[in-house]
Amino acid sequence: MEKNKLKESEIIAYALPGAVSAMVHQPPVQYGMMFMTDYLGISPAAMGTAMLVTKLLDYVVSIFAGSIIEKTPSEKHGKYALWMRWTTYTLFFGSLLQLVNTTGIIPSPLARLLFVSVFYCTLHFGMNFRATAQGGIMQRMAGTSMDDRKRLNARQAQIAAAVTIISGATTIPLIQFFGKQFGEANGYAVMVLTFGIVFLGLSFFTLFPVMKRYDLPRERAEVAKAPSVAQMFKSLIDNKQMIVMFLLTTATTVGTQIYTPLLAYYFRVVTGQFSVMTLLLTVQGIAGFLFSLIAPPIAKKLGKKGALIFGSVLSIASFLGIWLIGLNNLWAMVVFACLARGAVSINACFRYNYYLDCGEYGYYTTGQDNRTMALTVMNWPTKIGFLAGGSAVGFGLALIGYTAGMEITPAFAGKFMALFGLVPAAFSIISLLLTIFGYKLTDEQAAFYAAENVKREAALKQA
């Protein structure tokens, strides 16, 4: 098996722009709703309706992103490089224009909401294609080398974790600084513009040249040979390992999306220690980075499946610790929260690899190349997690009797901690069981399937 053919500089060129892109597309996610209500004068009800509609549209696009990539001619750029280029612009403009203060040029709040919604869709529709294409570029660069695939994914997660620390320390100060210079409402857009220029520069001068080297253009005749959309979806249904990976990742994501928004309630409502949350977010970022560094040695020792099991066990222990101890011991809560972030970082180091392995398995066993669709499936648990997890938080808080401004009783606090820690732990247990009993692919099998698939493609081209 070919090993370590990629230079470290090429891996950094691939990983760094993707990590920095989070500094551009995360601010609209974190501050967009508050920006609409507080600066654009949009009512919460109208905003909620628009978000529901746009999220549903986003889910529909995420389902078909892979098949669209397969069917799009790319004679000038490679199959995946084309979409990485296009989505560089949708990411930049979609993020920036969501946070532009349009009150001076668009008089109607409803029209301002429509403006934001259009660019919300621009960003998130594009991200569906970008996530798939980014995994495809990884496969092109690494070829059949499992070591290089792991290096690419791990380095991407490590740099992303480091960038999270930087963005956490600089985003709000930059918003405040630019707000003083250009007006409070304009601070958000100028901050995104600043990070966006860095992102564009890194994309043009590092990522694009590497993509051009490894992802070669393809002729229309090759596109015409791509399977139909129906065949692509059938190949996913026939791929049992893909179904298992989808289910276990969905369980993990739903649990995480229940836990994450409840953090603010824990610090602000239940314990009244909201100032500690700022410290937690910083320490969590550092913990995520440190765990991303130890993830590759864990996978080398235990294999990627072993790393997946390790991450699930760590999640279960962390969430159970939060449930049992976190209410009465704030600093124990901080420790368990950092361990939970560590589990997320370990899984993130091999996220693309798991789905690429399933794609290689499906291609080998069925003869149907569904690797692009496999990378598209990777996005579905995130979409489901945001929808199901977010809904579970709202219904869960209502079920335990939460109302704004209520007096926090010991009985309520106990119920809250069960929702906060025990329920996510239950989803992590489901993920662990699916991994142990359902996921069968080993690193050696994945390497074998990838090598055999390359031979099959070479034979088809000769024919």
C-alpha positions in Angstrom: 0.0 0.0 0.0 1.3 3.5 -0.9 2.1 5.5 2.2 2.8 9.2 2.9 3.1 10.4 -0.6 1.8 13.8 0.4 4.0 16.6 1.6 3.1 18.3 4.9 2.9 21.6 3.0 0.2 20.1 0.7 -1.8 18.8 3.7 -1.6 22.3 5.3 -2.7 23.9 2.0 -5.7 21.6 2.0 -6.6 21.9 5.7 -5.9 25.6 6.6 -8.5 27.4 4.3 -11.2 25.0 5.5 -10.4 25.8 9.2 -10.3 29.5 8.6 -13.6 29.3 6.7 -15.3 28.6 10.0 -14.3 32.1 11.2 -16.4 33.4 8.2 -19.5 31.2 8.3 -19.9 30.7 12.1 -20.7 34.3 13.0 -24.0 34.3 11.1 -24.9 31.1 12.9 -24.0 32.4 16.3 -25.2 36.0 16.0 -27.6 36.0 13.0 -30.9 35.6 14.9 -30.0 38.3 17.4 -28.8 40.6 14.6 -32.2 40.2 12.8 -34.3 41.0 15.9 -32.1 43.7 17.5 -30.7 45.5 14.5 -32.9 44.8 11.5 -36.2 45.1 13.5 -37.6 41.7 12.4 -40.1 40.1 14.8 -39.2 36.8 16.4 -42.2 35.1 15.0 -41.4 36.2 11.4 -37.8 35.2 11.9 -38.8 31.8 13.3 -41.0 31.1 10.3 -38.3 32.1 7.8 -35.8 29.9 9.6 -38.1 26.9 9.5 -38.7 27.3 5.8 -35.0 27.9 4.9 -33.9 24.9 7.0 -36.4 22.6 5.3 -35.1 23.7 1.9 -31.5 23.2 3.2 -32.4 19.6 4.1 -33.8 18.9 0.6 -30.7 20.3 -1.0 -28.4 18.2 1.3 -30.1 15.0 0.0 -29.3 15.7 -3.6 -25.9 17.4 -3.4 -23.9 14.3 -4.2 -26.0 13.3 -7.2 -25.7 16.9 -8.6 -21.9 16.8 -8.2 -21.8 13.5 -10.1 -23.9 14.9 -12.9 -22.2 18.3 -13.4 -19.7 18.6 -16.2 -16.3 19.8 -15.1 -14.1 20.1 -18.2 -12.1 23.1 -16.9 -11.7 22.0 -13.2 -11.9 18.7 -11.5 -15.1 17.0 -10.4 -14.7 18.3 -6.8 -12.4 21.3 -7.4 -15.2 22.9 -9.4 -17.5 22.9 -6.4 -14.8 24.0 -4.0 -14.3 27.0 -6.2 -17.9 27.9 -6.5 -18.7 27.4 -2.8 -15.7 29.6 -1.8 -17.8 32.5 -3.2 -21.1 31.4 -1.8 -19.5 30.9 1.6 -18.0 34.4 1.6 -20.9 36.4 0.2 -23.6 34.3 2.0 -21.9 34.9 5.3 -21.2 38.5 4.8 -24.5 39.7 3.5 -26.5 38.0 6.3 -24.9 40.5 8.7 -25.1 43.6 6.6 -27.2 46.4 8.2 -29.8 47.0 5.5 -32.1 49.3 7.5 -30.9 52.4 5.6 -31.5 50.9 2.1 -34.5 48.5 2.6 -37.3 50.2 4.5 -39.6 47.1 5.1 -38.6 44.7 7.8 -40.2 41.9 5.8 -38.1 42.8 2.8 -35.0 42.8 5.1 -36.0 39.3 6.3 -36.3 38.1 2.7 -32.8 39.6 1.9 -31.3 37.7 4.9 -33.1 34.5 4.0 -31.8 34.5 0.4 -28.2 34.7 1.7 -28.8 32.2 4.4 -29.8 29.8 1.6 -26.7 30.9 -0.4 -24.4 30.0 2.5 -26.1 26.8 3.6 -27.0 25.3 0.2 -23.4 25.9 -0.8 -22.0 24.2 2.4 -23.8 21.0 1.4 -21.8 20.8 -1.8 -18.6 22.1 -0.1 -18.6 19.4 2.6 -19.0 16.6 0.0 -16.4 18.2 -2.4 -13.9 18.6 0.5 -14.1 14.9 1.2 -13.7 14.2 -2.5 -10.6 16.3 -2.7 -9.2 14.4 0.3 -9.8 11.1 -1.6 -8.1 12.5 -4.7 -5.1 13.7 -2.8 -4.5 10.6 -0.7 -5.4 8.0 -3.4 -5.4 4.5 -1.9 -3.1 5.5 1.0 -5.1 5.1 4.3 -2.2 6.8 6.1 -2.5 9.9 4.0 -6.3 9.9 4.3 -6.0 9.8 8.1 -3.3 12.5 8.0 -5.4 14.8 6.0 -8.5 14.4 8.1 -6.6 14.6 11.4 -4.6 17.7 10.4 -7.8 19.4 9.3 -9.4 18.7 12.7 -6.3 19.8 14.5 -6.0 23.1 12.6 -9.8 23.7 13.0 -9.5 23.2 16.8 -6.6 25.7 16.9 -8.5 28.2 14.9 -11.5 27.8 17.2 -9.3 29.1 20.1 -8.2 32.1 18.0 -11.7 32.9 16.8 -13.1 32.6 20.3 -10.6 35.1 21.6 -10.9 37.6 18.7 -14.4 37.6 17.3 -16.3 39.6 20.0 -13.4 42.1 20.5 -13.3 42.7 16.7 -17.1 43.2 16.6 -16.8 45.8 19.4 -13.8 47.5 17.9 -15.3 47.8 14.4 -18.6 48.8 16.0 -17.0 51.8 17.5 -15.4 52.8 14.2 -18.3 52.1 11.8 -21.4 52.0 13.9 -22.5 49.2 16.3 -24.7 47.3 13.8 -21.9 47.4 11.2 -19.3 45.8 13.4 -20.5 42.3 12.6 -20.2 42.7 8.8 -16.7 44.3 9.0 -15.5 41.5 11.2 -16.7 38.9 8.7 -15.2 40.9 5.9 -11.8 40.9 7.7 -11.8 37.1 8.2 -13.3 36.6 4.8 -10.4 38.4 3.0 -7.9 36.0 4.8 -10.1 33.0 3.8 -10.2 34.1 0.1 -6.4 34.7 0.1 -5.7 31.2 1.5 -8.1 29.6 -0.9 -6.6 31.2 -4.0 -2.9 30.8 -3.1 -2.9 27.5 -1.2 -6.0 25.4 -1.7 -6.7 26.0 -5.4 -3.2 25.1 -6.7 -3.3 21.8 -4.7 -6.7 20.9 -6.0 -5.6 21.6 -9.6 -2.7 19.2 -9.1 -4.8 16.2 -7.8 -8.3 16.7 -9.1 -8.1 16.6 -12.9 -10.8 17.8 -15.3 -13.2 15.2 -16.7 -14.8 15.0 -20.1 -18.6 15.1 -20.7 -18.4 11.5 -21.8 -17.2 10.5 -18.3 -20.1 12.5 -16.8 -22.5 10.8 -19.1 -21.4 7.4 -17.7 -22.3 8.4 -14.1 -25.1 6.4 -12.6 -28.6 7.8 -12.5 -29.9 9.4 -9.3 -32.1 6.4 -8.6 -29.1 4.1 -8.9 -27.1 6.3 -6.6 -29.7 6.1 -3.9 -30.3 2.4 -4.4 -26.5 1.9 -3.9 -26.8 3.6 -0.5 -29.7 1.4 0.6 -27.7 -1.7 -0.4 -24.6 -0.5 1.5 -25.3 -1.9 5.0 -22.1 -0.4 6.5 -23.2 3.0 5.3 -26.6 2.6 6.9 -24.9 1.7 10.2 -22.5 4.6 10.0 -25.4 7.0 9.3 -27.4 5.7 12.2 -24.6 5.8 14.8 -23.4 9.3 13.6 -27.0 10.5 13.8 -27.4 9.2 17.4 -24.2 11.0 18.4 -25.2 14.2 16.7 -28.7 14.3 18.2 -27.2 13.8 21.7 -24.7 16.6 21.2 -27.3 19.0 19.8 -29.4 18.4 23.0 -26.5 19.0 25.3 -24.9 22.1 23.5 -27.8 24.6 23.7 -28.5 23.5 27.3 -25.1 24.7 28.4 -26.3 28.3 28.4 -29.3 27.4 30.6 -27.0 25.5 33.0 -24.8 28.5 33.6 -27.3 31.3 33.3 -30.5 29.8 34.8 -29.6 26.7 36.9 -26.4 27.8 38.6 -26.4 31.6 38.0 -22.7 31.4 37.0 -22.9 32.8 33.5 -19.5 34.4 33.6 -17.9 31.0 34.0 -19.3 30.0 30.6 -16.8 32.3 28.9 -14.0 30.5 30.7 -15.5 27.1 29.8 -15.7 27.9 26.1 -12.0 28.9 26.0 -10.9 25.9 28.0 -13.1 23.6 25.8 -11.4 24.9 22.7 -8.0 24.1 24.2 -9.2 20.7 25.2 -10.5 20.0 21.7 -7.2 20.9 20.2 -5.2 18.7 22.7 -7.5 15.7 22.0 -7.2 16.2 18.3 -3.4 15.7 18.7 -3.8 12.4 20.6 -6.5 11.1 18.2 -4.0 9.8 15.5 -2.0 7.8 18.0 -5.2 6.3 19.4 -6.3 5.3 15.9 -2.9 3.9 15.2 -3.1 1.7 18.3 -6.8 0.8 18.2 -7.7 1.3 14.5 -10.4 3.8 13.4 -13.2 1.6 14.7 -11.4 1.5 18.1 -11.1 5.3 18.1 -14.8 5.5 17.4 -15.5 3.2 20.4 -13.1 5.2 22.5 -14.9 8.5 21.6 -18.3 7.0 22.4 -17.1 5.7 25.8 -15.6 9.1 26.6 -18.9 10.8 25.7 -20.9 8.4 27.8 -18.7 8.9 30.9 -18.7 12.7 30.4 -22.5 13.0 30.1 -23.1 10.7 33.0 -20.6 12.7 35.1 -22.5 15.9 34.2 -25.8 14.3 35.2 -24.6 12.9 38.5 -22.0 15.5 39.7 -22.3 18.6 37.6 -25.2 20.2 39.5 -23.3 20.5 42.8 -19.8 20.8 41.6 -19.2 23.6 39.0 -15.6 22.7 38.3 -16.3 19.0 37.9 -18.9 20.2 35.3 -16.1 22.1 33.5 -13.9 19.0 33.4 -16.6 16.8 32.1 -17.6 19.4 29.5 -14.0 19.4 28.3 -13.9 15.7 28.1 -17.1 15.7 26.0 -15.5 18.2 23.6 -12.5 15.9 23.5 -14.8 13.0 22.3 -16.1 15.3 19.5 -12.6 16.1 18.5 -11.5 12.5 18.3 -14.5 11.6 16.0 -13.9 14.7 13.9 -10.3 13.6 13.1 -11.6 10.6 11.1 -15.1 11.8 10.1 -14.4 11.9 6.4 -12.4 8.6 6.6 -15.4 6.7 8.0 -17.7 7.7 5.2 -15.0 7.2 2.5 -14.4 3.7 3.9 -18.1 2.9 3.6 -18.0 4.3 0.0 -15.1 2.1 -0.9 -16.8 -0.9 0.6 -20.0 -0.1 -1.4 -18.1 0.3 -4.6 -16.2 -2.9 -4.1 -19.3 -5.0 -3.2 -21.8 -3.6 -5.7 -19.7 -2.3 -8.5 -21.6 1.0 -8.2 -19.3 4.0 -7.4 -21.2 5.7 -4.6 -18.3 7.4 -2.9 -19.6 10.9 -3.7 -23.0 10.0 -2.3 -21.2 8.5 0.8 -19.7 11.9 1.5 -23.1 13.5 1.0 -24.7 11.2 3.5 -22.0 12.4 6.0 -24.0 15.8 6.1 -27.4 14.3 6.8 -26.8 13.5 10.5 -25.8 17.1 11.1 -29.1 18.3 9.6 -31.1 15.8 11.5 -29.2 16.6 14.7 -30.0 20.3 14.5 -33.7 19.6 13.8 -34.3 16.7 16.2 -31.9 18.0 18.9 -33.2 21.5 18.8 -36.8 20.3 19.0 -36.0 18.0 21.9 -34.5 20.9 23.9 -37.7 22.9 23.5 -40.1 20.0 24.2 -37.8 18.8 27.0 -37.7 22.1 28.8 -41.5 22.4 28.5 -41.9 18.8 29.8 -39.9 19.6 33.0 -41.9 22.8 33.5 -39.4 25.5 32.6 -40.6 29.1 32.2 -38.5 32.2 31.9 -37.8 33.9 35.2 -39.0 30.9 37.3 -37.5 30.1 40.7 -35.2 27.2 40.4 -36.1 24.4 42.9 -34.0 21.3 43.7 -36.7 19.2 42.0 -36.5 21.2 38.8 -32.7 21.3 38.9 -32.6 17.5 39.1 -34.9 17.1 36.1 -32.9 19.6 34.2 -29.6 17.7 34.8 -31.2 14.5 33.6 -32.2 16.3 30.3 -28.8 17.9 30.2 -26.6 14.8 30.8 -28.6 11.6 31.0 -30.5 12.0 27.7 -27.3 12.7 25.6 -25.6 9.8 27.4 -28.4 7.5 26.2 -27.9 8.6 22.6 -24.1 8.0 23.0 -24.9 4.5 24.3 -27.0 3.8 21.2 -24.0 5.0 19.0 -21.6 2.7 21.0 -23.8 -0.4 20.5 -24.2 0.3 16.8 -20.4 0.7 16.5 -19.6 -2.5 18.4 -22.2 -4.8 16.9 -23.0 -3.2 13.5 -19.9 -1.5 12.1 -17.6 -4.2 10.7 -15.1 -2.4 8.5 -11.4 -2.6 9.6 -8.6 -0.4 8.4 -7.1 -3.3 6.5 -10.4 -4.0 4.7 -10.8 -0.4 3.8 -7.3 -0.3 2.3 -7.9 -3.4 0.3 -11.3 -2.1 -1.1 -9.7 1.2 -2.1 -6.8 -0.5 -3.9 -9.2 -2.9 -5.7 -11.4 -0.1 -6.7 -8.5 1.8 -8.3 -7.7 -1.4 -10.4 -11.4 -1.6 -11.4 -11.4 2.0 -12.6 -8.2 1.5 -14.6 -9.7 -1.5 -16.3 -12.8 0.4 -17.2 -10.9 3.2 -18.7 -8.8 0.8 -20.8 -12.0 -0.9 -22.0 
